[in-house]
Structure formats: structure tokens, C-alpha cells
Amino acid sequence: MAGPLESKVAIITGGTSRIGVAYVQVFAAQGAKVVIGDLQQDKALGVIDDTKKKGGDTIFVRLNVSTEDDWRTIANTAVKTYGSLITLVNNGVIYNPGDVEEETTLCHRH
């Protein structure tokens, strides 16, 4: 697909739900090669199928946004598959209900 993002490579986290799907669709429609990072492979395959039917180039890489090794894997996969990485839409979230003390402790462990 030709467009203003033609030949650009984007990682979109959380690309299997709501706004993440919209990001994937818009980026692909504008010509970007999109790497969906998410935990939900089944949903990602549906998004990829829809995108490819419209001429988009999209792949899936399993990504837990809280895991450093997963970030290395997705970035390396994007570069290996498409030759570069231009942008990141960090739409994936971790929902960890807890109080301030718990959240602060988690942040300082790394």
C-alpha cells in the first residue's frame, strides 16, 4: 500500500484490542509495515488477516510489555524481518491493581 508511511516499520503494542487495532489498521493503510506486540495471538492473527486482505504487511510477535527480553525479541524481529524500526506505538498496558507502596516497590526492583 502506498501512503505517507510507505516503507516505515512500526511496532504497535496492544494491537489486538480497540484502539490498538485502529492503530494497526491506520498505519498499515498508510503503507507502514506493522509488527503487532501482544499476548493474544489468536486475536492478533485475526487483525493480521483483516489487514492483509486490505494489502497491509503485518506480523505478530508475542510481547509481555513488562519483560525486557520480550522487548529485545520484538525489536530484533522487526529489524530482521523488515530491515529497520522507525516508530513505536506503546499502547499495551499492564493492569496491576495495588496501592502506591506496592507499585513503588515494583518499580524499584529493576
Secondary structure by P-SEA (a helix, b strand, c coil): cccccccbbbbbcccccaaaaaaaaaaaaaccbbbbbcccaaaaaaaaaaaaaabbbbbbbbbccccaaaaaaaaaaaaaaccccccccccbbbbbbccaaaaaaaaacc
